[in-house]
Amino acid sequence: MNIPGYINDKRNIVRLVSFTAIFALVFINIYKPFSSLVWYPVSEFMFFVYSSLVILTGVLVVIISRIIMYLYSRRHPVSYWKYSIWVLSEITFMSLFYTIYTLSISRDKDTMEVFQSSFINTALVLLLPYTVLWFYFGWKESSSKLEIIEKEGIPDEISPRNITLKDEKGVLRLSVNSSDLLYIESSDNYVVIYYSNKGKIKKYLLRNTLKSIERDLTGGRVVRCHRSTLVNLERVKVIRRDREGLFLEMDIDGVPDLSVSASYQKIIGEKFI
């Protein structure tokens, strides 16, 4: 199962990084973790200044990590276990940073002891704001949908009978009844969406990747049958096997038979019931 899309929304990433930085700064000035009391023998105000620079440097790990995750999620789905490993990596790298920094100031300390302490404190610094924001983002998303329903009724993008298709920026561009969508083909940095309207075949060019579209439609009847094609199994009339391979015949004239790659034949066979 993949994480909700709003987790990797650009605005929410900015909120997450900002909130984490503020939380970390407050945390280090109140709790004084990472042996920070020995960093600088200065006043509370100067400690705040110095710790701000240290924390912001450490938060760079989160910024870089979230940029990479955002770019990765544009082409690959991010499951819960992938996200967990990603967060664990952030904690590990930040712990290493604070361990190295602490040891550079207090060389007489045991390395493993410092790393263990840094790991525990870093886990608190990251997991607490992450958890709070995860629930907050989910609440905001639910509240937004409920507000729309209260004002306008159930919109197309929420209705289970409609398939919504968004561009690479997450903007809704096309909403098609699930019984009208035929298939989707990749075309360089675009996808071509084929659907029926009043008995005629229409097509719509959308700037996005087939992988991203597939991720958004996970769990439905739209599945991949070829590395460059997604097909709506609701519109498949016949599965035909001949000497040239496996093909899907659609229930409307004018649509070419769709080839099924060997790696997707088992999935198509299981889904086509």
C-alpha positions as a LaTeX table, in Angstrom:
\begin{tabular}{lrrr}
\hline
Residue & $x$ (\AA) & $y$ (\AA) & $z$ (\AA) \\
\hline
Met1 & 0.00 & 0.00 & 0.00 \\
Asn2 & 1.31 & 3.42 & $-0.97$ \\
Ile3 & 1.43 & 6.52 & 1.23 \\
Pro4 & $-1.21$ & 9.24 & 0.60 \\
Gly5 & $-0.37$ & 11.68 & $-2.19$ \\
Tyr6 & $-0.63$ & 14.71 & 0.10 \\
Ile7 & 2.50 & 13.58 & 1.99 \\
Asn8 & 4.66 & 14.43 & $-1.04$ \\
Asp9 & 2.77 & 17.58 & $-1.98$ \\
Lys10 & 5.21 & 20.47 & $-2.49$ \\
Arg11 & 3.50 & 22.78 & $-0.01$ \\
Asn12 & 3.30 & 20.06 & 2.62 \\
Ile13 & 7.00 & 19.27 & 2.16 \\
Val14 & 7.82 & 22.94 & 2.86 \\
Arg15 & 5.57 & 22.84 & 5.94 \\
Leu16 & 7.21 & 19.64 & 7.17 \\
Val17 & 10.76 & 20.97 & 6.81 \\
Ser18 & 9.87 & 24.33 & 8.42 \\
Phe19 & 8.00 & 22.79 & 11.35 \\
Thr20 & 10.76 & 20.22 & 11.93 \\
Ala21 & 13.42 & 22.96 & 11.99 \\
Ile22 & 11.43 & 25.04 & 14.51 \\
Phe23 & 10.68 & 22.00 & 16.67 \\
Ala24 & 14.36 & 20.94 & 16.62 \\
Leu25 & 15.50 & 24.42 & 17.64 \\
Val26 & 13.05 & 24.58 & 20.56 \\
Phe27 & 13.91 & 21.02 & 21.55 \\
Ile28 & 17.67 & 21.57 & 21.67 \\
Asn29 & 17.37 & 24.81 & 23.65 \\
Ile30 & 15.06 & 23.30 & 26.27 \\
Tyr31 & 16.28 & 19.73 & 26.52 \\
Lys32 & 19.99 & 20.32 & 25.63 \\
Pro33 & 20.56 & 16.96 & 23.87 \\
Phe34 & 23.63 & 15.80 & 21.84 \\
Ser35 & 25.91 & 16.92 & 24.73 \\
Ser36 & 25.16 & 20.43 & 23.52 \\
Leu37 & 25.99 & 21.99 & 26.89 \\
Val38 & 29.67 & 21.44 & 26.16 \\
Trp39 & 29.53 & 22.91 & 22.67 \\
Tyr40 & 30.06 & 26.52 & 23.64 \\
Pro41 & 30.59 & 28.01 & 27.13 \\
Val42 & 28.43 & 31.03 & 26.32 \\
Ser43 & 25.26 & 32.76 & 27.49 \\
Glu44 & 21.79 & 31.36 & 26.81 \\
Phe45 & 21.27 & 33.85 & 23.99 \\
Met46 & 24.54 & 33.01 & 22.24 \\
Phe47 & 23.83 & 29.31 & 22.72 \\
Phe48 & 20.54 & 29.91 & 20.92 \\
Val49 & 22.40 & 31.58 & 18.05 \\
Tyr50 & 25.03 & 28.85 & 17.75 \\
Ser51 & 22.50 & 26.03 & 18.11 \\
Ser52 & 20.36 & 27.62 & 15.40 \\
Leu53 & 23.24 & 27.34 & 12.94 \\
Val54 & 23.93 & 23.73 & 13.96 \\
Ile55 & 20.27 & 22.70 & 13.75 \\
Leu56 & 19.76 & 24.37 & 10.37 \\
Thr57 & 22.82 & 22.57 & 9.05 \\
Gly58 & 21.43 & 19.26 & 10.29 \\
Val59 & 18.01 & 20.02 & 8.79 \\
Leu60 & 19.74 & 20.25 & 5.40 \\
Val61 & 19.70 & 16.46 & 5.52 \\
Val62 & 15.90 & 16.56 & 5.68 \\
Ile63 & 15.67 & 19.14 & 2.90 \\
Ile64 & 17.87 & 17.12 & 0.55 \\
Ser65 & 16.06 & 13.91 & 1.50 \\
Arg66 & 12.60 & 15.37 & 0.83 \\
Ile67 & 13.66 & 16.82 & $-2.53$ \\
Ile68 & 14.97 & 13.41 & $-3.58$ \\
Met69 & 11.80 & 11.71 & $-2.32$ \\
Tyr70 & 9.61 & 14.18 & $-4.22$ \\
Leu71 & 11.49 & 13.57 & $-7.48$ \\
Tyr72 & 11.46 & 9.82 & $-6.86$ \\
Ser73 & 7.70 & 9.79 & $-6.20$ \\
Arg74 & 7.03 & 11.44 & $-9.57$ \\
Arg75 & 8.11 & 8.23 & $-11.30$ \\
His76 & 7.80 & 5.54 & $-8.63$ \\
Pro77 & 5.15 & 4.76 & $-6.00$ \\
Val78 & 6.27 & 5.21 & $-2.39$ \\
Ser79 & 4.92 & 2.42 & $-0.21$ \\
Tyr80 & 4.69 & 2.58 & 3.57 \\
Trp81 & 7.73 & 0.34 & 4.02 \\
Lys82 & 9.78 & 2.48 & 1.59 \\
Tyr83 & 8.74 & 5.59 & 3.49 \\
Ser84 & 9.73 & 3.96 & 6.81 \\
Ile85 & 13.18 & 3.06 & 5.45 \\
Trp86 & 13.51 & 6.61 & 4.09 \\
Val87 & 12.75 & 8.16 & 7.49 \\
Leu88 & 15.13 & 5.73 & 9.20 \\
Ser89 & 17.85 & 6.82 & 6.77 \\
Glu90 & 17.19 & 10.48 & 7.61 \\
Ile91 & 17.55 & 9.72 & 11.32 \\
Thr92 & 20.77 & 7.77 & 10.72 \\
Phe93 & 22.44 & 10.44 & 8.59 \\
Met94 & 21.47 & 13.24 & 10.97 \\
Ser95 & 22.75 & 11.16 & 13.91 \\
Leu96 & 26.07 & 10.72 & 12.14 \\
Phe97 & 26.26 & 14.47 & 11.55 \\
Tyr98 & 25.65 & 15.30 & 15.22 \\
Thr99 & 28.01 & 12.53 & 16.36 \\
Ile100 & 30.84 & 13.88 & 14.23 \\
Tyr101 & 30.09 & 17.43 & 15.40 \\
Thr102 & 30.04 & 16.43 & 19.09 \\
Leu103 & 33.28 & 14.43 & 18.80 \\
Ser104 & 35.00 & 17.33 & 17.04 \\
Ile105 & 34.38 & 19.41 & 20.17 \\
Ser106 & 34.75 & 16.72 & 22.86 \\
Arg107 & 37.31 & 14.24 & 21.61 \\
Asp108 & 37.45 & 12.26 & 24.86 \\
Lys109 & 33.91 & 10.86 & 24.48 \\
Asp110 & 33.12 & 7.30 & 23.37 \\
Thr111 & 32.01 & 7.26 & 19.71 \\
Met112 & 29.32 & 4.57 & 20.02 \\
Glu113 & 27.91 & 6.16 & 23.15 \\
Val114 & 27.65 & 9.52 & 21.42 \\
Phe115 & 26.07 & 7.96 & 18.31 \\
Gln116 & 23.52 & 6.03 & 20.37 \\
Ser117 & 22.52 & 9.17 & 22.24 \\
Ser118 & 22.40 & 11.16 & 18.99 \\
Phe119 & 20.24 & 8.50 & 17.33 \\
Ile120 & 17.67 & 8.52 & 20.14 \\
Asn121 & 17.49 & 12.31 & 20.28 \\
Thr122 & 17.36 & 12.65 & 16.49 \\
Ala123 & 14.53 & 10.11 & 16.36 \\
Leu124 & 12.58 & 12.27 & 18.80 \\
Val125 & 13.40 & 15.46 & 16.87 \\
Leu126 & 12.13 & 13.98 & 13.59 \\
Leu127 & 9.43 & 11.47 & 14.52 \\
Leu128 & 7.45 & 13.77 & 16.79 \\
Pro129 & 6.90 & 16.55 & 14.20 \\
Tyr130 & 6.51 & 13.99 & 11.40 \\
Thr131 & 3.73 & 12.22 & 13.31 \\
Val132 & 1.96 & 15.46 & 14.23 \\
Leu133 & 2.07 & 16.71 & 10.62 \\
Trp134 & 0.99 & 13.35 & 9.18 \\
Phe135 & $-2.24$ & 13.55 & 11.20 \\
Tyr136 & $-2.61$ & 17.27 & 10.44 \\
Phe137 & $-2.24$ & 16.77 & 6.67 \\
Gly138 & $-4.74$ & 13.90 & 6.78 \\
Trp139 & $-7.20$ & 16.01 & 8.76 \\
Lys140 & $-6.83$ & 18.93 & 6.33 \\
Glu141 & $-7.37$ & 16.64 & 3.33 \\
Ser142 & $-10.50$ & 15.10 & 4.88 \\
Ser143 & $-11.85$ & 18.51 & 5.94 \\
Ser144 & $-11.33$ & 19.88 & 2.43 \\
Lys145 & $-13.22$ & 16.99 & 0.84 \\
Leu146 & $-16.05$ & 17.22 & 3.38 \\
Glu147 & $-16.36$ & 20.96 & 2.74 \\
Ile148 & $-16.67$ & 20.33 & $-1.00$ \\
Ile149 & $-19.30$ & 17.64 & $-0.42$ \\
Glu150 & $-21.32$ & 19.90 & 1.88 \\
Lys151 & $-21.30$ & 22.76 & $-0.64$ \\
Glu152 & $-21.54$ & 20.96 & $-3.98$ \\
Gly153 & $-22.39$ & 17.35 & $-3.28$ \\
Ile154 & $-20.08$ & 14.52 & $-4.32$ \\
Pro155 & $-17.80$ & 15.84 & $-7.11$ \\
Asp156 & $-16.49$ & 13.74 & $-9.97$ \\
Glu157 & $-13.01$ & 13.39 & $-8.52$ \\
Ile158 & $-14.45$ & 11.79 & $-5.36$ \\
Ser159 & $-17.13$ & 9.69 & $-7.07$ \\
Pro160 & $-16.01$ & 6.05 & $-7.42$ \\
Arg161 & $-17.56$ & 5.92 & $-10.92$ \\
Asn162 & $-15.15$ & 8.50 & $-12.24$ \\
Ile163 & $-11.47$ & 8.12 & $-13.06$ \\
Thr164 & $-9.56$ & 11.33 & $-12.48$ \\
Leu165 & $-6.38$ & 12.06 & $-14.40$ \\
Lys166 & $-3.91$ & 14.72 & $-13.28$ \\
Asp167 & $-0.86$ & 16.29 & $-14.91$ \\
Glu168 & 2.70 & 16.14 & $-13.57$ \\
Lys169 & 1.95 & 19.04 & $-11.20$ \\
Gly170 & $-1.03$ & 17.26 & $-9.67$ \\
Val171 & $-3.62$ & 19.46 & $-11.38$ \\
Leu172 & $-6.83$ & 17.70 & $-12.38$ \\
Arg173 & $-7.11$ & 17.79 & $-16.20$ \\
Leu174 & $-9.63$ & 15.12 & $-17.12$ \\
Ser175 & $-12.35$ & 13.16 & $-15.33$ \\
Val176 & $-13.80$ & 10.21 & $-17.22$ \\
Asn177 & $-16.54$ & 7.79 & $-16.26$ \\
Ser178 & $-14.93$ & 4.43 & $-15.53$ \\
Ser179 & $-17.08$ & 2.78 & $-18.19$ \\
Asp180 & $-15.88$ & 5.23 & $-20.87$ \\
Leu181 & $-12.11$ & 4.98 & $-20.43$ \\
Leu182 & $-10.50$ & 2.61 & $-22.95$ \\
Tyr183 & $-6.73$ & 2.66 & $-22.58$ \\
Ile184 & $-3.75$ & 4.96 & $-21.98$ \\
Glu185 & $-0.50$ & 5.00 & $-23.94$ \\
Ser186 & 2.82 & 6.66 & $-23.13$ \\
Ser187 & 4.28 & 9.18 & $-25.58$ \\
Asp188 & 7.65 & 10.59 & $-24.48$ \\
Asn189 & 6.88 & 12.95 & $-21.57$ \\
Tyr190 & 3.15 & 12.68 & $-22.21$ \\
Val191 & 0.39 & 10.10 & $-22.10$ \\
Val192 & $-2.45$ & 9.75 & $-24.60$ \\
Ile193 & $-5.79$ & 8.90 & $-23.01$ \\
Tyr194 & $-8.33$ & 7.12 & $-25.22$ \\
Tyr195 & $-11.98$ & 7.15 & $-24.17$ \\
Ser196 & $-15.42$ & 6.85 & $-25.72$ \\
Asn197 & $-17.98$ & 9.64 & $-25.87$ \\
Lys198 & $-21.40$ & 9.03 & $-27.44$ \\
Gly199 & $-20.05$ & 6.03 & $-29.31$ \\
Lys200 & $-17.04$ & 7.89 & $-30.73$ \\
Ile201 & $-13.39$ & 7.37 & $-29.74$ \\
Lys202 & $-11.75$ & 10.48 & $-28.31$ \\
Lys203 & $-8.20$ & 11.07 & $-27.17$ \\
Tyr204 & $-6.61$ & 13.52 & $-24.74$ \\
Leu205 & $-2.92$ & 14.42 & $-24.47$ \\
Leu206 & $-1.74$ & 14.82 & $-20.90$ \\
Arg207 & 1.73 & 15.82 & $-19.66$ \\
Asn208 & 2.62 & 13.09 & $-17.18$ \\
Thr209 & 4.33 & 9.71 & $-17.04$ \\
Leu210 & 2.57 & 6.38 & $-17.43$ \\
Lys211 & 4.18 & 5.24 & $-14.16$ \\
Ser212 & 2.64 & 8.15 & $-12.28$ \\
Ile213 & $-0.78$ & 7.54 & $-13.82$ \\
Glu214 & $-0.54$ & 3.85 & $-12.93$ \\
Arg215 & 0.31 & 4.74 & $-9.33$ \\
Asp216 & $-2.71$ & 7.05 & $-9.05$ \\
Leu217 & $-5.05$ & 4.36 & $-10.42$ \\
Thr218 & $-3.73$ & 1.53 & $-8.25$ \\
Gly219 & $-6.45$ & $-0.79$ & $-6.96$ \\
Gly220 & $-8.93$ & $-0.31$ & $-9.81$ \\
Arg221 & $-9.63$ & $-2.06$ & $-13.09$ \\
Val222 & $-7.07$ & 0.00 & $-15.02$ \\
Val223 & $-3.91$ & $-2.10$ & $-15.18$ \\
Arg224 & $-0.70$ & $-2.25$ & $-17.17$ \\
Cys225 & $-0.67$ & $-4.72$ & $-20.05$ \\
His226 & 2.51 & $-3.47$ & $-21.72$ \\
Arg227 & 5.41 & $-1.24$ & $-20.69$ \\
Ser228 & 3.80 & 1.58 & $-22.66$ \\
Thr229 & 0.09 & 0.81 & $-22.17$ \\
Leu230 & $-2.54$ & 0.82 & $-19.43$ \\
Val231 & $-5.89$ & $-0.78$ & $-20.25$ \\
Asn232 & $-9.33$ & $-0.54$ & $-18.66$ \\
Leu233 & $-10.38$ & $-4.18$ & $-18.18$ \\
Glu234 & $-14.04$ & $-3.10$ & $-18.02$ \\
Arg235 & $-13.84$ & $-2.46$ & $-21.76$ \\
Val236 & $-11.99$ & $-5.66$ & $-22.73$ \\
Lys237 & $-14.27$ & $-8.09$ & $-24.58$ \\
Val238 & $-11.90$ & $-10.91$ & $-25.51$ \\
Ile239 & $-8.43$ & $-12.12$ & $-24.55$ \\
Arg240 & $-6.91$ & $-13.82$ & $-27.59$ \\
Arg241 & $-3.75$ & $-15.91$ & $-27.79$ \\
Asp242 & $-2.13$ & $-16.73$ & $-31.11$ \\
Arg243 & 1.35 & $-17.38$ & $-32.46$ \\
Glu244 & 2.29 & $-13.71$ & $-32.10$ \\
Gly245 & 1.38 & $-13.55$ & $-28.41$ \\
Leu246 & $-1.50$ & $-12.46$ & $-26.19$ \\
Phe247 & $-3.87$ & $-9.69$ & $-27.29$ \\
Leu248 & $-6.84$ & $-7.80$ & $-25.83$ \\
Glu249 & $-9.87$ & $-7.03$ & $-27.99$ \\
Met250 & $-11.92$ & $-4.04$ & $-26.88$ \\
Asp251 & $-15.72$ & $-3.82$ & $-26.93$ \\
Ile252 & $-15.80$ & $-0.90$ & $-29.38$ \\
Asp253 & $-14.94$ & $-0.72$ & $-33.08$ \\
Gly254 & $-11.95$ & 1.30 & $-34.19$ \\
Val255 & $-9.62$ & 0.38 & $-31.34$ \\
Pro256 & $-6.60$ & $-1.76$ & $-32.29$ \\
Asp257 & $-5.99$ & $-4.98$ & $-30.38$ \\
Leu258 & $-3.68$ & $-4.30$ & $-27.46$ \\
Ser259 & $-0.59$ & $-6.45$ & $-27.02$ \\
Val260 & 0.09 & $-7.99$ & $-23.61$ \\
Ser261 & 3.75 & $-8.34$ & $-22.63$ \\
Ala262 & 4.87 & $-11.66$ & $-21.18$ \\
Ser263 & 5.61 & $-10.03$ & $-17.80$ \\
Tyr264 & 2.01 & $-8.80$ & $-17.48$ \\
Gln265 & 0.13 & $-11.83$ & $-18.78$ \\
Lys266 & $-0.34$ & $-13.37$ & $-15.31$ \\
Ile267 & $-1.71$ & $-10.09$ & $-13.87$ \\
Ile268 & $-4.12$ & $-9.68$ & $-16.79$ \\
Gly269 & $-5.28$ & $-13.29$ & $-16.40$ \\
Glu270 & $-5.96$ & $-12.82$ & $-12.69$ \\
Lys271 & $-7.72$ & $-9.47$ & $-13.12$ \\
Phe272 & $-9.85$ & $-10.44$ & $-16.12$ \\
Ile273 & $-12.75$ & $-12.20$ & $-14.41$ \\
\hline
\end{tabular}
